[in-house]
Structures are given as structure tokens and as C-alpha cells.
């Protein structure tokens, strides 16, 4: 079953440029993962706030993404830019109900 979520987080003011520079790398590598359905960063309205939309074929694909050797260092660099932790908001497909 597909698994999608939006993670929201704050980036330290002095780390925003560093963080933004990492985005093209992690998005490109994620696009190559066979079980990653979607992966895109967004800037939110509140200053310093960002979000990433992530969608995977299943929960195991999310774990594989987090453990991808090509991403481990980039993920660590992103976490170092964050001011606090992140919140994950899970997104569920809307099932069609027949009348």
C-alpha cells in the first residue's frame, strides 16, 4: 500500500543557504529510487519553514530511502541545518465510494 506524508520543519536562519543547496542533490537521487513515487521540497509561508512531500510504494521503501548509501551524508547535513525536529503529516488516498 502506498505511503505518503508531508514533513514540516524549521531551518536555522544561518543555514538556509546550505540547506537549499542540498535540495537538488537529494531530489535527484530520490528520483532514481525505484520505490519512491514522489519526493519534493517546498518553502512554506512562515519564514524559515520548509516541507518535503514524500511518497513511497510502501513503508519498507521509506526505510530503504533513509538507508540509501547515496543519501546518508546528505540527510545528516540536512538534519544539521534544522532548528529542532520535524513533524510528519500522513496523507491517505481517498477511496472511491460506489453509490
C-alpha positions, 0 to 999 in steps of 0.5 A, a space after each residue: 500500500 502506498 505511503 505518503 506524508 508531508 514533513 514540516 520543519 524549521 531551518 536555522 536562519 544561518 543555514 538556509 543557504 546550505 540547506 537549499 543547496 542540498 535540495 537538488 542533490 537529494 531530489 535527484 537521487 530520490 528520483 532514481 529510487 525505484 520505490 519512491 513515487 514522489 519526493 519534493 521540497 517546498 518553502 512554506 509561508 512562515 519564514 524559515 519553514 520548509 516541507 518535503 512531500 514524500 511518497 513511497 510504494 510502501 513503508 519498507 521503501 521509506 526505510 530503504 530511502 533513509 538507508 540509501 548509501 547515496 543519501 546518508 551524508 546528505 540527510 545528516 547535513 540536512 538534519 544539521 541545518 534544522 532548528 529542532 525536529 520535524 513533524 510528519 503529516 500522513 496523507 491517505 488516498 481517498 477511496 472511491 465510494 460506489 453509490 
